[in-house]
Amino acid sequence: MGFDFTVYKGSHDGKVLKSTTHKDDLKGDQVLVKVTHSGVCFTDVHYRQADMVLGHEGAGIVAKIGPDVKDLKVGDAVGWGYEHDCCGRCNNCLSGMETMCPDRKLYGLADLDQGSFASHAVWREAFLFKIPANLSNEDAAPLMCAGSTIFNALHLTNVKPTSRVGIVGVGGLGHLAIQFVSKMGCETVVFSSTESKKNEAIRLGAKEFYATKGVTSLNIGKPLDHLIVTTSSQPDWNLYIGLMAPGGTISPISVDNKDLTMPYMPLLMNTLRIQGGIISPRKVHRDMLDFAAFHGIKPINMLFPFNVDGIERCLKTLTEGKMRYRGVLVAED
């Protein structure tokens, strides 16, 4: 018999369409999840003109389990993110870097008949994350991509409590980065275009704040060991390259289709490193959820109803730059 459930898809003209997906009876370690919340990411805006189910920041409740499920049980709160599966055999998978698996299944590239903009979804237990008891589904949903991406950047660059970390941008990614970095005990230095978000950045954990609009140079005292760039487009690299300590790392983590053009000699002479990164591998993702739950790290959310009108309004708010700071769709029942 299988399952039929409601999904919300993109379309050629960008309108969100309500549709239905069918899945066969559960097999192996498959799990049926009733979606309670979905975060909304700018990647969903990028895909809204594609014939696919939208959403990749899912949180819900286990409704049914397949015969080979080992740990999850009906009623558990779970979430999922950008990656849905991998081969489990290649060097990347065996070394804990399954996000680099050549056969990985990612949002927008595989499983196009389901996503987190839906009433339900069917995923492998291996790619579901149990949500800690003291973290709500509403707050966990945006962490499945935004939180995962931030935490992976900190993991890849080996940020330590003694590190001095700069964060460019106070938005959907940046406001979470401030919390993670400050809770790690780091000197947290925030850069934003104007002073309008200064008080909020300090409340979230920033120790220093610098407005950059119209500025041609910055004087911040001690140099930065790490710089995390969360803005929707690349910054003026000339403004930041001189702030880096020798051997420092620069982590651009937002999406920009333009080429990276970096001042060459300062990069060379100061042995700087540019570290690319996407969402976390599963072990790091689990650590992120535990860390967020333990330290009370939560996104600042704007809530929208889980229907066509709510999704459209949420995407409109996001594209107009009015989201403060993560959009979350909430199931109506």
N, C-alpha and C positions, 0 to 999 in steps of 0.2 A: 504493500500500500504506500508506504513512504509518508512524506510530509509536504504540505503546501503552506507557504507563508508569504506574507506581504514584504515587498522590497520597494525601494525608491531608486530610480535609475536616472542617469543623465540622458540627454538626447541631442540630436544634431543642432537644434536651435537653442540649446542651453536650458530648456525648461525641465524641471524635475517631474518625472512621471511615476505614478504609482503602478506597480505591476505585481506579478506573482512568480515565485520560484518553487520548483518541485525538487525534492531530494528523496532518494530511495531510503529504505530502512537502514538503520545504522549498522555499520560493520566495523570490525577491527576496533581501533581506539577512538572512533568518532563519537562526538558529543553534540547533542542538540542543546543550544543555548537560547533561552528567551531573553531578547535584548531589552534592557531597562533604560540604558543611556548610551548615547554616542557622542563623542567629541567631534568637532568639525574643524578640519585642518585646511590650510590654503591649498594643499594638494587636491582636495575635493573640488575646489573651484577650477583647478586645471583640468579635471576630468569631467566636468559637468556637461560637456558637449560630446562625450563618448557614450556609446550604447553599452553601459555597464552599471551594475549596482554600485552606489557610492558609499563611502565611509570606511574607515580603517582604525578608528579609536573606539572599539566596542567594549561594553560592560553589560553583564546580565547575570542570569541565574541558570544553572544547569537544570534542564527540564527532563532529559533522558540520556542514558549512556549506552554505548556499544558494548559488545561482549568482552572486549579486551581492555577496557578502561581499568586502570589500576588504582588510582588515587582519588579521583574526583567522584563525588556522589551527588545525587539529585538534591537541589537546594543550595549547593555551593555557589558563592559569588565568584565569577571569573571574568577575565577580560582577554582581549587579543589586540594585536597591532598590525604592522605592515607586512610581516612575513607569515605565510600560512603553512609552508612545508619546505623540506629540503631532502636531498638524497640520503643523508646520514652515513655515507661511505667515503666521500672524497676527503682530501687532506684538510680542506677548510672546515668541513663538518666535524672531523675527528679532533681538530685542534680548538674547537669551541668558537669558530668563526663561521657558523652556518649561514650568516647573512651574505657571505661571499660565495656560497655554493653555486656552481654553474647551473644547477637544476633547481635553484630556489624558486619558490612561488611567492611573488610579491603582489601587493595591491596594484591594480591597473595593468598587470601583465598576466595574471592567472586568476582562476576562480571568479570570473567576471559576473557570474550569475548570483553572487551573494556578497554582502558587505555589512557594515554596521548600521547603515541606513535601512533598517529592516525590523520586522517583528521578531524574527528568529534567524539563526545561522547554524550551520553544521561544520565543525572544525575538529581536527585531530586533538586529542588530549595533550599530545606532545607540544602543541603550539598555543595552548591556553594557559593563562596565568591566574592562579588562585589569588583573589584580592584579600589582603590582610583584614582582619576583623575590625580594626579601628580606622579603616579607610572606606569611605562610602563609594558606591558605584558612580555617583555623580562626580566625585573628585578623582576617582581612579581612571575614568574614561580618557580624559585628556593626557594622562600620564602614559597611555599606551603608545603614543607616538611622540608627542612633544617632550614628555619627561624622559622617555627612552632615548631620544636623540641627544638631549642635554647630557644625561648621565653617561652615555657612551663616549661623548667628547671628553669628559673628565677622566674616564677610565683609560682611553687610548693615550692621553697625554700625561698620565700618571700624576695628576694633581694631588698635592699633599696639603695637610693642614698648615704647613709653613709657607705655602705658595701665595704669591700676590697675583690675583686673577682679575683681569679686565673683562667687562661684559659690555658689548656694544648693542644698544637697543633695549627698551623696556616695553615688550609686547608679549605676544602669545608664548614665545620661547624665552625671551629675556626675563620676564617676571618669575619664571620657574628657575632659570639659571641662577638668578640672584639668591633664591632660597637654598638651592642645592649647595652652591659655593659657600655661602655664609655658614650653613649648618655643618659643613666640613671643617669649619674653623679657619678658613682662608681670609686674608685681607681682600675684601670685595670692592672693586672699583668700577663704577658704572658710568657709561657715556650715553647721553641721549641728546637729541637735537636741541631741545629747549629745557627750561627748568620746570615745565608743567608737571612732570612725573617725579620730581626730586623727592618730595615728602613720601610718596608711596614707595619709591625705591629704597629709601632709608628705613621705612617701616618693615620692608621685606628682608632687610639685612645688609644693605649697602653701607659701607663705611666712608666712602668718598663718592662724590657725584660731580660730573663735569658736563656742561652744556657745550655742544660743538657747532651749532649753526653759525655760519659766518666766520668761524675761527680758522686761522691758518696755521696755528701751532698750539701745542698743549704743554703745560708744565705741571706734572703730577708728582714731583719729588722722586721717590724710589721707582725704578723701572718695574715692568710687569714680567712675571715668569710665564704667564699664559694669557692669551686673548681669545675670547669666544665671541664670534660675530653672529648675531641673531637677527639682524635687519633683513627686510625683504629684498634689498638690493645691496650690492657691495659698497662699502664706505670708501672714502678717500684714503687709500692705503698710505699715502705720504704723511697723513696726519697721525697715524698709529705706529708706523714701522720704527720711528725713533724712540718710542716708549718702551720697546722691548729690551729685556735683559739678555745678555749673551746666552745662547743656547735655548732661548724661549720658543714657545710654540704658539702658532696662530691656527685656530679652529673655525673655519667658515662652515656653518651648519644649516643655513637657510638656502633655498633654491633660487639660483640666478643663472639664466641661460647665456649670459655674456661671458667672454673669456676673462680669465684671471690675469690682470696686469699688475705686477708687483715691482716696486723699486728693487733693482737687482743687487747693487753693490752693498747696501745695508743688510740685505738678506745673507749675502755671501760672507761679509766681514764679521757679522755677529753670530754666525752659525745658527741662524734661525730655522725653524722647521714649520712647514705648512702641513697640517694634518687634516685630511679629508675624513668624513665619517657619515654614517647613516644611523639607522636605529640599532639598538643593542642586540647582541646575541642573547639567547634565552637566559643564561646564567647571570649576565650583567643586568638584564631586565628584571629578573627576580630580586636581585640585590637592590635595584632602584626602588621597587615597590616597598620592600622591607625598610629601606632607609627613609623613604617618604613617610611611611606610616609611623615609624619610631619618632621622627623629628617633627611630625605635624606639618609637613610640606603639602600645601594644597593649592590648586590653581584658583585664580579669581575667575568665576564663571558668569556668563550671561545665559539664561535658560530659555529654550524655545520648545513649543509643542512638537511632538513627533508625528507630523503630518506634512502634506505638500506645502501648505501655506507657511508652516513653521520653518521648514527646511529652506524655502525660498527667502524668507525674511532673515534667517541666519546667514545664508550665503551673501545676501545683499549687505548686511551689516559688516561682514568680513571684508568684502571687496571694497567697500567705501571707507575702510580703515577706522570704523567706529566700534570695533569689538574690544571690550575690556574684560578679560583678555582672551578667554577661550569660550567659544560657543559650545553649548551642550544641549543636545536634543533629549527630551524626557518623554518616555512612553506614557501614553494617555491612560492606560489601565494597569 
